[in-house]
Each structure stands twice: as structure tokens, then as C-alpha cells.
Amino acid sequence: MHEKFGEVEMEILDSASFATNLAKSIGALDFTIAKVEYTNSKIAKSKHINIDRFSPKDFIHNEEIIELLISTSLYPSLYVKPEMFHPENELRIVFEMPDDYPTCHRFKDETLLDQINFNQ
């Protein structure tokens, strides 16, 4: 992956500890860590939804359906990438923030550097 991301490799020594400390630094409410799943499938499946019980007119402004879609689409939207990215073998940390940020959320916490090895 050097040709894509550069010569310096950043290794987070303990992802859970790093995520916990980073969450505190940025004021996150919570976080999840998961390996990215690589698939070209455009369909998210869930054994918790039986869509057959809804008629087409139910899909317009139905709060129950909206909640079902949110609960089942969160994982695919955050942790699924097309198969062409499989060589990345990505572990992703996602933070739940108290507010949406319209631009990049910048912060400074140099103590996090103690949890990272930089290899060349």
C-alpha cells in the first residue's frame, strides 16, 4: 500500500485504548470499532426486517420503516467498501458526536502520539 498512501506506516498499538482516548479528546459520545467488509453487493440484508409486512404506500413517511432502515443501514454505510479496496484490510473507528460538523473537526492532543509507532 506504499504506492497509494506513502512510505511511512502508522501503527496504532492498541486500537481500543487509542479510540477511548481519542473519543475523550474530541468529546465523542461513543465509538465503535470494526473491520471493514469488502463486497460489491449493493444490498444490505437483515434477519430483523420482514419487509413483506409493509405495503408500498407504507414507505411514505412511516416512522417505523425509517427506524428500521436506520438501524440496518448504519453498519453497511460505515463499514462496507467495494471489493477493489480489499488490499487495504482496514480496521475502522467510528465516533458518535453530539452534533454534526459541517467541516473538518480539528483538535490537538499530542498524548495520542504515544500510542502510535511510525515505521518507514
N, C-alpha and C positions, 0 to 999 in steps of 0.2 A: 504493500500500500504506500510505499515511499514516494512513488511517482505521482500519486494522487494527493497525498497530504503533506509531503515534505520529509526531510531527513530525520527530524527529531521525533522520537517516540515518547509519548507521555503515558506513564503507567500509574494509575490510581491504586495505591497499595491495599486499601480496604474500602470497597465501594459503599458499604452501608455506613461506616463511620464518616467517610467523606460526605455522603449525601446528608447525613444528620447535621454535621457542622455547617455545610453549605445552606441547608434549609434555615438554620438559625440566623446565619449571616444575611440572608435575603428576606427574612420574615415570612417564609412559606408556612402554610397551614399544615401541609402534609406532603409526602412524596411516595412514589412507587419506583421500584427498580425491576426491570425485566429484560430478558434477552429479546432482541428484535427477531420476529419471524419473517422469513423471506418466502413470498409466494406471489404468483401473478394472478391469483384469484381475486376477483373484484367483489366477491360476495362474502359477507361475514355471516357465519352460522351461529345459532344459539339454540341449545336444547331447552331454554327457558321461555321461548316465544313460540306460540302456536298462532301464526298469522291467519290461519284459516277461520278463526272465530270472528274476524273483522270483515265487514263488507267494504267495498271501495269508498263509499261515502263516509265511512268511519275515519278515513285518513285525513280528513279536513278538520283541523282544529280539535283533535281529540287528545286530551292531556295524557291519558293512559298510553296511547300509542307513542306520543312524543317521549314520555319517560322510558318506555321500552326501547325505543331507538337510541336514546342517550345512553342507557345502561349497557346496551350491546354494541354500540359503535365506538365507545371510548377506547377499548383495547385495540381494535383494528386501526383506528385513526392515529394512535400514538406509537404502537409497537409493531406495525407491519409495513414492510417495504417490498418492492418488486425483487424478484429473484436475481436480477443483474447486480444487485448490491450485496449478494451473499458473501463475497470475499471479505467484506468489512467485519463480519462477525461481531456485531455491535451489541453492547450492553447499554441500555438507555435509562437515564434517571429523569423522571418527570415530576415537576413540583406543582403543587396546587397553591396558587397565590390568593391573597384576599381580594385582589382586584385584577382586572385585565390591564396590561401595559401596552399602550399603542406603539411604543418604540422599545428599543433595547433597554433592559433593566440593568444598569451598571452599579457595581458595588466594589468595595475594596476590602479584602480580608487576607492578608499575607500569611496568616497562620495555616491556611489551606495548603500552601506550598509544601509544608512539612509532610503532607500525606501523598505527595507526588514524586515519582522518580522521572527524570528526563534522561533518556538514552539516545545516543547517536549511533 
